[in-house]
Amino acid sequence: MLDMYDVALLTVEQMYAADAAAIGRGTPGRDLMEAAGEAIAREVIKRWPKRPVAVLCGPGNNGGDGFVAARLIAEQGWPVRLALLGEISDLRGDAALYAERWQDEIYPLTLDVLDGDVLVIDALFGAGLSRPLDGIAKRVIETLNGRQMACLAVDIPSGIDGDSGEILGGENGVAAHAVATVTFFRRKPGHLLMPGRDHSGDVVVADIGISDDVLGDINPLTFANGPGLWRERFPHAGSEDNKYSRGHGVIVGGGEMTGAARLAATAARRLGAGLVSIVTPPESFGIYAAGDPGNLVKVVEDAPGFSEFLADPRINAILIGPGSGVTARTRGFVMAALATGKPVVLDADALSVFADNPHVLFTAIAGPVLLTPHDGEFRRLFDLGGDKLSRTRAAAQISGAVVLLKGADTVIAAPDGRAAINEGAPPSLATAGSGDVLAGFITGLLARGADTFDSACIGAWLHGRAAAKF
């Protein structure tokens, strides 16, 4: 549980709750703000040589963090100009306290504050901003971006929704592009979801004195995908294992696009499945049999024959979709696989074949099932709007399956509300066959006994790491 808490992502409301819990336990809010400002100043001094700094402060606690950082940076001899959005008299609470402690001039927020080769600290708005930037704040951020100025964001770049990663205002909205972002206690989903991830740059999580104990009451359900999330349940091989105890995965191969199933089969064995069988129509047997000699090849002509084959109790993971074709055969094989109650991964064509009536698929899901759509396949099955995290969660609840929605910010969601956001997958994965390998990785993990959500998370993380490394 502690490892999971290390990779927990907090919504805006949950972060407010964490702050409130820390204050309720005796840590004054001003101490949290001082610590936040110290972390910002420390990151600035570490990253850049001494240079003029423009600190852009907003009217809330984010601006208060900026006042603290400005004071501490100035004390180190850096030239600092501080600009405030709004009136000093409108500041409240700890932000007003630290505004009083700033001994230099407070300028109004104008475009002039960006003149010269200045480093910008964006402390205008944090993750809790709920409306698009407008007025002078919007013009300042547009200018900052247009000049490609070095910027460090406080909490999250102004204009980014902390929960969704979306730019508030959509196509007409604007958000700061930061080289780095300093956030506090835990990251938010918006730091990992696109386009927030690209706008945030390097995200530094600062300890400001909030105890990890508060997470027990908050009970976060969203996580950054990584070993901390599943390390304790990784299906490690044992010294007594044999090919049967390591599981038997079955992959349905198509008659034409035969490379997809072969890639998936190789990936499943790389992840440790003891046996992998490719099921093929008769006319393609020679192609599959002449491929990787580690794969077993079985001719199965129709859904009844597939059901008979799957009755072997040693078969414990099934993948349908890569290169299968959008055909009646694929549809029948999916229904036969789901009827077994064994772990099933449905990818690509095994999803698109139900575009005319997704309810038929969802009704048939009773056992452990993973759906792995890209955006186009997702839209064929689910009529859902909203941000990526919310859509994926809703799809998992509607279908009764774990859903892995692919992309640069792959999201994995379970019907019970848990969700993980993947990070670190490089652009090189945007190539034909990479999705087949991912589906194969996950099938291999299922064959080894990992549960569906863990298999999806582990497979996605390893897929990205392998691509980045090799």
Stockholm file with secondary structure:
# STOCKHOLM 1.0

chainA/1-470         MLDMYDVALLTVEQMYAADAAAIGRGTPGRDLMEAAGEAIAREVIKRWPKRPVAVLCGPGNNGGDGFVAARLIAEQGWPVRLALLGEISDLRGDAALYAERWQDEIYPLTLDVLDGDVLVIDALFGAGLSRPLDGIAKRVIETLNGRQMACLAVDIPSGIDGDSGEILGGENGVAAHAVATVTFFRRKPGHLLMPGRDHSGDVVVADIGISDDVLGDINPLTFANGPGLWRERFPHAGSEDNKYSRGHGVIVGGGEMTGAARLAATAARRLGAGLVSIVTPPESFGIYAAGDPGNLVKVVEDAPGFSEFLADPRINAILIGPGSGVTARTRGFVMAALATGKPVVLDADALSVFADNPHVLFTAIAGPVLLTPHDGEFRRLFDLGGDKLSRTRAAAQISGAVVLLKGADTVIAAPDGRAAINEGAPPSLATAGSGDVLAGFITGLLARGADTFDSACIGAWLHGRAAAKF
#=GR chainA/1-470 SS CHHHHHTEECCHHHHHHHHHHHHHTTCCHHHHHHHHHHHHHHHHHHHSCSCCEEEEECSSHHHHHHHHHHHHHHHTTCCEEEEESSCGGGCCHHHHHHHHHCCSCEEECCGGGGCSSCEEEEESCCTTCCSCCCHHHHHHHHHHHHTTCCEEEESSCTTBCTTTCCBTTGGGCCCCCCSEEEEESSCCGGGTSTTHHHHHCEEEEECCSCCGGGHHHHCCCEEECSHHHHGGGCCCCCTTCCTTTTCEEEEECCSSCHHHHHHHHHHHHHTTCSEEEEEECGGGHHHHHTSCTTSEEEECCSHHHHHHHHTCTTEEEEEECTTCCSSHHHHHHHHHHHHHTSCEEEETHHHHTTTTCHHHHHHHCCSCEEEECCHHHHHHHCCCCSCHHHHHHHHHHHHSSEEEECSTTCEEECTTSCEEECCCCCGGGCSTTHHHHHHHHHHHHHHTTCCHHHHHHHHHHHHHHHHHHC
#=GC SS_cons         CHHHHHTEECCHHHHHHHHHHHHHTTCCHHHHHHHHHHHHHHHHHHHSCSCCEEEEECSSHHHHHHHHHHHHHHHTTCCEEEEESSCGGGCCHHHHHHHHHCCSCEEECCGGGGCSSCEEEEESCCTTCCSCCCHHHHHHHHHHHHTTCCEEEESSCTTBCTTTCCBTTGGGCCCCCCSEEEEESSCCGGGTSTTHHHHHCEEEEECCSCCGGGHHHHCCCEEECSHHHHGGGCCCCCTTCCTTTTCEEEEECCSSCHHHHHHHHHHHHHTTCSEEEEEECGGGHHHHHTSCTTSEEEECCSHHHHHHHHTCTTEEEEEECTTCCSSHHHHHHHHHHHHHTSCEEEETHHHHTTTTCHHHHHHHCCSCEEEECCHHHHHHHCCCCSCHHHHHHHHHHHHSSEEEECSTTCEEECTTSCEEECCCCCGGGCSTTHHHHHHHHHHHHHHTTCCHHHHHHHHHHHHHHHHHHC
//
